[in-house]
Amino acid sequence: MLSLRDMLAMSSPMRLATIALLLARPGVSQTYTDCNPLQSSNCPPDAALGQSIGVDFANGRSDRFSPTGNPTYDSNGVSLSVAQQGDSPTLISDWYIMFGRVEITMKSAPGQGIVSSVVLQSNDLDEIDWEWVGTATQQVQSNYFGKGQTGSYNRAALHDAPDCQNTWHKYTIDWTSDEIVWQIDGTTVRALKAQDSLGPYPQTPMQVKFGIWAGGDPSNPQGTIDWAGGLTDYTAGPYSMLVDSISVTDYSTGSEYTWSDQSGAWTSIRSKGGDINGNIGADTIASGDAPAVTTAAAGSNVEPYSGTHASCSTCSSPGIGGWTSTFHSALSASSPAVSQVVSSSDLGYNTITPFNDPSSLATNPGEISTATSHSSSVGSSPSITNAASFMTQIQAAAVNADAVTTSSHGVVFLQTTDVGTLASGTAHNGGFPRTELLNVGDFVSTGSHPSSSASKHQSRFRRSAIVSTKMRASLVLSFWSASAAALWPIPSTFTSGDKALWIDRDVKINYRIAESVGELHLTQNVLTKADQEHESSYGNPSGNMSWSSQIVENAKERTIDTLFNKNFVPWKFHPRFSDFEPQLGDDSTYLKSITLQQNASDPTGIAKPTTGSVDESYTVDISTNGEVTITAGSSIGLSYGLTTFTQLFYKCSKGEGVYTTLAPVHIADSPMFPWRGLNIDTSRTFKPMQEMYAMIDSMAFNKMNRLHWHVTDAQAWPLEISSMPELADEGAYTSFQKYSAEDVKALQEYGALVGVEVVMEIDNPGHTSSIAFSHPDLIAAFNVQPDWNTYAAEPPSGTLKLNSTAVYDFLEKLFDDLLPRLKPLTSYFHLGGDEVNMNAYNLDNTVESNLSSVLQPLMQKYMDRNMDQIESAGFTPLVWEEMLLDWNLTLPENTIVQSWQSDEALAEIVSKGYRGLAGNYNYWYLDCGKGQWLNFYQGESSQQYWPYLDYCDPFKNWRLMYSYDPLNGIPENATHLVLGGETHIWSEQTDAVNLEYMVWPRACAAAEVLWSGAKDASGQNRSQTTAAPRLSEMRERLVARGVHADAIQMPFCVMNGTQCAL
C-alpha cells in the first residue's frame, strides 16, 4: 500500500496513474453510544475480557456474546440472516478489550443491498472494522476512526478476498497503542501506525460485534442504499452471513475498564485488578509485512466510506445497522473490479459501488424512477434580430397562457394553447426550432420540447448564460431542447445548440503543441505504455516529461475521471417527472476525437508563474458530428478548457452513458483577474495534507490559481525547519501535526500540476507567539493573562521583538533554510505584517515604548531587512495592508499589498502606486458569522458580549460574496493595479472536519467574480436568480467529486426557478 508521499516520489507517469486514489472525501455521520465517557463522568465501567478466548459456533450458542435478532446454529457455525425488512441480526460481546487481537473465520453474505460487518467499537466512538458489500464477491473493506470523527480522508481501503461469500477466510484485526494491522488468512493487507492516523487514533476499550443488515432497505438514506449496491430484494432472500469461529485476545488484564479523565487517550484508561498494556502483541506482526499507510495501494480500487451507527431514541446499545456511506472515490485504472459512481447528490454526498460485472450495475431509483428518455426535434434556424418584437411575442403568450412557471437556468414554462402568438408561425411540433438571436443584450434563449398533449403545448424559454463579461463580444443565444449548460465560472462567450452527443472512455485525444504532435488514447488508464516508460522526476521540467506535458497529461486524466467517475444525474434541474435525458440508440452520435491545440510554448516559469506571465485563455468548439477542439496559448489554458468541457456533460440515469445536449458549442474564455486565491489558516487548527490536496482540487475546478498558505501563527508552529527543528518540535500542537519539507514540496508540485501556485506566508512580527515555545527570548509580551487583549487580537499574545539582533539572526536563519526550498515552485512569499499591537512593545526590553514615533522607524528597519532577504532570494514580497497604511512604511515598488479591512483600503493602496489584492472581510471572510469562540466570565463580561456575536458577523452567504466587486471605488486608470483577490478561511472554529462545508460552494462565488468579473455586459452586478441554478449545479459537481459542499437551495427551487425569489 502506498502513502501519498510514496506516490509523490514516483516518476511522473506512475504518479499520475495513482493520484486519483487520493480524492475520497468522507463526511461526518451520526454515531451512537449509550453513555459517552468524554461527555459524562457517570458512565458505568466496561466489563473487561482480560484474557484470551476461542468460540466455535458449530457447538452452538456462546454465552460470551449476546444476540439480537434470530441467529441460528448448525455444523457450519452461526448463521445471521436477513429474510425480511427489519432483520439485522447481530452478536455483541458482553465484554470489552483494551488493545487486542480478533480473528474471525467466516463467509460474507451475498445480495444487492446486503452488508456483512465485523466491528470493534468503544463507548466514546472509536471504531475499527471489516465490511463486505453483497455485490462485491471478491473484496472486503477495512476502516477505522476515532471519537466519532469521520471527516478525514482515505480511512478506508479495499482488499482482495477471493470468493469471500463461498470460501472460508480468517480475518484478523491486531490493535495496539502503536499500530492497527488487518490480515486476511494470515497475510497482512494493511498496517496503520498511530502517528499516521487521519483523525484521532482508536485507543479506548472496544466491544466486538458482528452481524448483517440491509443497507439497501428503502427506508435508508439514498446514500446508504447506493453504497450497499442498490435496493434490497427481500423476495430473493434470505441472505446469510456464516461465522465458523472467533478468537479474541485482550492485551490488557483485569475485570473492568474505567476512564480516569475525559481526554480519550489510552493512558487515561484504568483497569480494576489488572494492567493496561498498550503494545503487547506487536511482535505477532512480522516487521515489514505492510507499510504504515493512510490510503490504499495503487490498483486496490479504494472505496473509503464513513460507516457509523445510526442513532435512535429507543436503542439500548449501539446497533450495527444503518451505516451511512458519505463519500465518493475515484476509480483505480488498474483495479480488477469495475466501479460506477451512483449520484445521491440530494443528500449532499456521493457513493461508489463496486461491481465485477458492469452489467450488474443497478440504477439509482431515487433519481430516475420516473425519468424516461426524451428525443428532441430540431427544426430550421431562422434569425430573430428584433429583440423588442420578440419580447412582445413572449409577453403576448404569457398573457394568454393558462399557467406560467419558471425553472432552473431561468427556464419559463408557458402552459398555453396560443403557441402561434409566441412563435409567430415558427412553432414546430408544439415547441420551437433552434433560433439564433443576435445582439439582444442580456436576454434569454428558448428551447423546444415536443408536445405530449394535443390541446396543451409547453414551450421553454431559457435565460442565457451567454454574456460577454468583458463587454467585447456580440451575443448569440440559442433555443435549447435539453439541459442548458450551467458553466461556472461563467465564460466570456458561450453559444450552443440542442443536439445530443455521447462520449465514450476510449475517445481519442490528440495533443499538439507548436509544431509537435503527441497522440494519446484516453482510456481508463489514460497513460500509454510509452508514457509510463518515462522515468523523469516529478516536478523536474528538464526531465523526459516537461512541466507542460505533465500539466496536460494530468488534465486529461482528471477529465476522464470527472466525466465517468465523478459525474452526476441532473434531475434536480428539471421539472419533476420530466423527460429530460436524450435517448441512446444505434443512431446516437459519439464524440469522435478531442484535439488539444497549444498555439505557443509555455513560458519557462509555467510551474511558478508571475501574474500575467501565462496566457490562461482558451476556446472550446464541439461540432454536431462529434469533433472537439480545445485551443489555448498554454498548458494551463488547455487544462482550464478541459475543466469547462467536463461541465457540458452529464451522467445518464440509465447506465454508464455520459452525454451533452448542447452541440454545437463554442466557448471563448479568459480571466478578468490574474490572481484568484483562497487563504487557508493551518496554525489555529491543523489541516492534514490530504485536506490540503483536496482544497487544491476544488480550487482548480473553479479556476482559482493561488493557494495562500497561512502556515504559522500565534497558536502553533506546524512547519518543520530542518536547521531549527525545535520550532515545530515544541511549537506544533502535537508531534503528528507537522508539515515536513517533503510535505511542502509535494503540495507545491500537486498545485503546479493543476495551475494552483502555493504561496506561503510566515506572518511576522505579530502573530508569532508560537515561536516562544522554543525561543522564549525572541518574543515580547508572550501569553499575558488575563489581559491578553491589551497586547494582541487574540490569545496567546506575543510578538517578535522589534529591535533585537537575536531576532534578526533568527529570521535570517529561518529564511535561508526555507526560501531556497520554496523557490523552484513559487515566485511569491508573504511576510504578513497584520494586527501588530503597539502595546506589546511596552514589554519588549529592546524598545519599552508603544509610541508610534519610536516604533515606526524600528518597524521600517525591521521590514527593510526582511524585504532585502526576500528579494535577494528571487521572490516578489507580499504584506498585509497595515504595513503600508497604518505603519506608513516605504515598501519595494514590486510589493503586493493585500487588503482586508475595507474597499477604501484597497483604493488607498493603488493610489500609492502599489499593486493590491482585494478581500474585504465584510464580504469574503468565510469564517464569519459562527458566533464568538471566546468564553466570557459570568457577570459584566458575559452581559457585555451577549448574544456572543463574532466581530465580523453576520455569516457571509454566497449571495453577499457574489455581490462584491473588487474594483468598487477604484479609479479607472488604476484598475490594472488590482491583481485580483482572495477569500479567506481563518480557523478558530474550522478544522479538517468542517473545512469543506465552510469553504464550498461559497468560495465558488468569489471564484466567478475573480474569473468573470462582478458585472455583466450591461455594467450591472450579475443576477443571483440566474447565478443560483448555475452555482447549485457546480455544487452538485463538487459533491460528485467527493467534496462536502453545503447546499445552495432545496430541489424545489432549482426545479422551479424564480418561484424561490422575491
MARZAPA-215623 format. One record per residue (C-alpha): residue in three letters; x, y, z. Coordinates in steps of 0.5 Angstrom, whole numbers, plus 500, padded with zeros to 3 digits. Layout:
BEGIN
alaXYZ...
//
This chain:
BEGIN
met500500500leu503507498ser502513502leu501520499arg509521500asp510515496met506517491leu509524490ala516521490met514517484ser516518477ser511523473pro507518470met507513476arg505519480leu499521475ala497514475thr496513482ile494520484ala486519483leu486515489leu487521494leu481524493ala476521497arg472525502pro469522508gly464526512val461526519ser455522520gln451520526thr454516531tyr451513538thr453511545asp449509551cys454514555asn460517552pro465518558leu468524554gln461528556ser459524562ser463522568asn457518571cys458512565pro459505568pro465501568asp467497562ala467490563ala474487561leu475481558gly482481561gln484474557ser484470551ile478466549gly476462543val469460541asp467455536phe460457534ala459450531asn458448538gly452452539arg451459542ser456462547asp455466553arg461470551phe456474546ser449477547pro445476540thr440481537gly435478532asn435471531pro442468529thr441460528tyr447455529asp449449526ser455445524asn457451520gly457455526val453461527ser448464521leu446471521ser441472516val436478513ala430475511gln425481511gln425488512gly428490519asp432484520ser439486523pro442480527thr448481531leu452478536ile455483541ser461481546asp459482554trp466485555tyr471490552ile478489550met483494551phe488493546gly488486543arg487481537val481479534glu481473529ile474471526thr473466521met467467516lys464468510ser460474508ala453475505pro451476498gly446480496gln445487493gly444492499ile446487504val452489508ser456484513ser460487519val465486524val466492528leu471494534gln467500538ser468504544asn463508548asp467514546leu466512539asp473510537glu472504532ile476499527asp472495523trp472490517glu466491512trp463487506val458489501gly454484498thr455486491ala463485492thr464478491gln472479492gln473484496val473487504gln474494506ser478496512asn476502516tyr477506523phe476513526gly477516533lys472519537gly466519532gln470524528thr469521521gly471527517ser478525515tyr480522508asn482516506arg481512512ala478506509ala481501504leu479495499his483489500asp482482495ala478477499pro477472494asp470469493cys469471500gln462469500asn463462499thr470461502trp472461509his477466510lys480468517tyr480476518thr484479523ile485486527asp491487531trp491493535thr496496540ser497503542asp502504536glu499500531ile493497528val494491523trp489488519gln490481516ile487476511asp489469512gly495471516thr497476511thr498483513val494487508arg494494512ala498497517leu497504520lys501507525ala498511531gln502517528asp499517521ser492516523leu488521520gly484524526pro484521533tyr487514533pro483509536gln485508543thr480506548pro476500551met472496545gln467492544val467486539lys461486534phe459482528gly453482524ile449483518trp444489516ala440491510gly444497507gly439497501asp433498505pro428503502ser428507509asn435508509pro438515506gln439514499gly447515500thr447508504ile443505499asp448507494trp454505498ala451498499gly450496492gly442498491leu436497494thr435490497asp430485494tyr428481500thr424476496ala430474493gly433472501pro434470506tyr442473505ser446470510met453471514leu456465516val461465522asp465459524ser469461530ile472467533ser478468538val480474542thr486476546asp485482551tyr492485551ser490488558thr488485564gly483486570ser476486571glu474492568tyr476499565thr474506567trp476513565ser480517570asp479523566gln476526559ser482526555gly480520551ala487518551trp489510552thr494513558ser487515562ile484508562arg485505569ser484497570lys481494576gly485489578gly490489572asp494493568ile493497561asn498494556gly499499550asn504495546ile503488547gly502484541ala506488537asp511482536thr506478533ile506482526ala512481522ser517487521gly516490514asp509486513ala506492511pro508500511ala505505515val499508511thr493512511thr491511504ala490504499ala495501495ala495503487gly490499484ser487497490asn480501488val480505494glu473505497pro473509503tyr467511507ser464513513gly461508517thr458510523his452507527ala445510527ser442514533cys435513536ser432515542thr430507544cys437504543ser439500549ser446499546pro450501539gly446498534ile450495528gly445497522gly444504519trp451505517thr452511512ser457512507thr458519506phe463520500his465518493ser472516491ala476516485leu477509481ser484506480ala485505473ser489498475ser483496479pro481488478ala474491479val470496476ser466501480gln461506478val459513481val452513483ser450520485ser446522491ser447529491asp440531494leu443528501gly450532500tyr454527498asn456521493thr458514494ile461509489thr459502489pro464496486phe462491481asn466486478asp461486472pro459493470ser453490467ser450488474leu450496476ala443498479thr441505477asn439510483pro432509484gly432515488glu434519482ile431516476ser425512478thr420517474ala425519468thr424517461ser428519455his427525451ser429526444ser429533442ser427535435val431540431gly428545426ser430550422ser434556425pro431563423ser434569425ile431574430thr434581430asn429585433ala429584441ala423589442ser419585437phe421578440met419581447thr413583445gln411576443ile413573449gln409578453ala403576449ala404569450ala405570458val398574458asn394568454ala398563458asp394558463ala400558467val407561468thr412558472thr420558472ser425553473ser433552473his437556469gly431561468val427557464val420559464phe414554462leu408557459gln402552459thr398555453thr395554447asp397560444val403558441gly402561435thr402568438leu409567441ala412563436ser410568430gly409562426thr415558427ala412553432his415546431asn411540433gly409544439gly415547441phe420552437pro426550433arg433553435thr433560434glu439565434leu438572437leu444577435asn445583440val440582444gly443584450asp443580457phe437577455val435569454ser435564449thr429559448gly428551448ser424546445his420540448pro416536444ser408537446ser406531450ser399534449ala395536443ser391541447lys397544451his403546449gln409547453ser415552451arg421553454phe425560455arg432559458arg436565461ser442565457ala449564460ile452568454val454574457ser460578454thr463579461lys469583458met464587454arg467586448ala463580444ser457580441leu452576444val449569440leu443566444ser440559442phe434555443trp436549447ser432543448ala435540454ser439542460ala442549459ala449549461ala451552468leu458553467trp462556473pro465561473ile461564467pro465564461ser467571457thr463568451phe459562450thr454559444ser451553444gly446548440asp441543442lys444536439ala446531444leu453528444trp455522448ile462521450asp466514451arg472512455asp476511449val475517446lys482519442ile486525444asn491529440tyr495534444arg499539439ile504544442ala507549437glu510544431ser510537435val504533436gly503527441glu498523440leu494519446his488515447leu484517453thr482510457gln481509464asn489508465val490515461leu497514460thr500510455lys506505456ala510509452asp509515457gln510510463glu517509461his519516462glu523516469ser523523469ser523527476tyr516529478gly517537478asn523537474pro522541468ser528539465gly526531465asn523527460met516530461ser517537461trp512541466ser508543460ser507536458gln506534466ile500539466val497537460glu497529462asn494531469ala489535466lys487529461glu487524467arg483529471thr478530465ile476523464asp476521472thr471527472leu467525466phe466518468asn467517475lys465524478asn459526474phe452527476val445526474pro442533474trp435531476lys435537481phe435542475his429540471pro421540473arg419534477phe418527473ser420531466asp423527461phe430531460glu435526458pro437524451gln435517448leu441513447gly440509441asp444506435asp444512431ser447517437thr453521436tyr459520440leu465524440lys470522435ser476526438ile479531442thr484536440leu488540445gln492545441gln497549444asn499555440ala505557444ser510554448asp510555456pro514561459thr520558463gly516559469ile510555468ala510552475lys511558478pro508564474thr508571476thr502575475gly500576468ser506572465val502566463asp496566458glu490563461ser485564456tyr482558452thr477556447val472550446asp469548440ile464542439ser461540433thr455537431asn459531428gly463530435glu469533433val472537439thr478542439ile480546445thr485551444ala490555448gly496559449ser499555455ser498548458ile494552464gly490554459leu488547456ser487545463tyr482550464gly479549457leu478541459thr475543466thr470547462phe469542457thr467537463gln462542466leu458541459phe457533460tyr452529465lys451522467cys446519465ser441515470lys440509466gly447506466glu454509464gly453514459val455521459tyr452526455thr451533453thr445536449leu449543447ala452541441pro455545437val458549442his463555442ile466558448ala472563448asp474565455ser479569459pro480571466met478578469phe484578474pro491574474trp491573482arg485569484gly486566491leu484562497asn487564504ile488558509asp490558516thr493552518ser496554525arg490555529thr488549527phe492544523lys490541517pro492534514met496534508gln490530505glu485536506met490541503tyr491537497ala483537497met483544497ile487545491asp483540487ser477544488met480551487ala483548480phe476546479asn474553480lys480556476met483559482asn490560482arg493562488leu493558495his495563500trp498558506his498562512val502556515thr504559522asp501564527ala501565535gln498559537ala502554533trp508553529pro507547525leu512548520glu519544520ile525548519ser531543518ser536548521met531549527pro528543529glu526546535leu521551532ala516545530asp518540536glu516545541gly511550537ala507545534tyr500542538thr503535537ser508531534phe504529529gln501535527lys507538523tyr509539516ser515537513ala520539508glu517534504asp510536505val511543503lys515541496ala509535495leu504541496gln507546491glu508540486tyr501538487gly499545486ala503547480leu500541476val493544476gly495551476val495553483glu501556486val502555493val504562496met507561504glu506566509ile510567515asp506572519asn511577523pro513581527gly506580530his502573530thr509570532ser507568540ser509560538ile516562537ala516563544phe515555546ser522554543his525561543pro522565549asp528570549leu525573542ile518574544ala515580548ala509580552phe508573551asn502570553val500575558gln494573562pro489575564asp489582560trp492579553asn487583549thr491589551tyr497586547ala494582542ala488581538glu487574541pro491569545pro496568546ser499575546gly506576544thr510579538leu518579536lys522584539leu523590534asn530592536ser534585537thr540583534ala538576536val531577532tyr535579526asp539573526phe533568528leu530571521glu536571517lys537563519leu530562518phe529565511asp536562509asp533555510leu526556508leu526560502pro531556497arg526550498leu520554496lys524558490pro523552485leu515553485thr513560487ser515567485tyr512570492phe513570499his508573504leu511577510gly505578514gly505585518asp498585520glu495587527val502589530asn500591537met504597539asn503596547ala507589546tyr513594545asn512597552leu514590555asp520589549asn526590553thr529592547val524598546glu520599552ser515604548asn509604545leu510611542ser509611534ser514616534val519611537leu516605533gln515607526pro523608525leu524601528met519598524gln522601518lys529598519tyr526591521met522591515asp527593510arg532587513asn526582511met525585504asp532585503gln533578504ile526576501glu528580494ser535577494ala532570494gly528572488phe521573491thr516578490pro514580497leu507581500val505584506trp498586509glu495593509glu497595516met505596514leu503601508leu497604511asp498604519trp505604520asn507608513leu513604511thr516605505leu516599501pro520596495glu516598489asn514591487thr511589493ile504587493val500589499gln494585501ser488589504trp482586508gln479591512ser475596507asp475598500glu478605502ala484601504leu485598497ala483604494glu489608498ile494602496val493603489ser493611490lys500610493gly502606486tyr503599489arg499593487gly494591491leu489584493ala482585495gly479581500asn474586504tyr472582511asn465585510tyr464580504trp470575503tyr471572510leu469565510asp469564518cys465570520gly458569523lys459563527gly459567534gln464568539trp470563540leu472566547asn469564553phe466570558tyr466570565gln460571569gly457578570glu459584567ser464581561ser458576559gln453581559gln457586555tyr458581550trp451578550pro449575545tyr456573543leu457575536asp464575533tyr467581531cys465580523asp458578524pro454576520phe455570516lys458572509asn453568505trp454566497arg450572495leu453577499met460574497tyr458575490ser456582490tyr463584492asp466588487pro474588488leu474594483asn469598487gly472605489ile478604484pro479610479glu479607472asn486609471ala488605477thr484598476his490595473leu494595480val488591483leu491584481gly485580484gly484578491glu483572496thr477570500his480567507ile478562512trp481563519ser481557523glu479559530gln473555529thr474551523asp478545523ala479539518val472536520asn468542517leu473546513glu470544506tyr463546509met466552511val469554504trp465551499pro461553495arg461560498ala468561495cys466559488ala462566489ala469569490ala472565484glu467567479val468574481leu475574480trp475570474ser469573470gly468580474ala463582478lys459586473asp455583467ala455586460ser450592462gly455594468gln450591473asn452586478arg450579476ser444577478gln443572483thr437569480thr441567474ala447565478ala443561483pro442555479arg449555476leu452555483ser447550485glu450545479met457547481arg455545488glu453538485arg459537481leu463538487val459533491ala460528486arg468530486gly467528494val467535497his463536503ala460542500asp454546503ala447546500ile445552496gln438551495met433546496pro431542490phe424545489cys428552488val432549482met427545479asn422552479gly427557478thr424564480gln419561485cys424562490ala425569489leu422576492
//
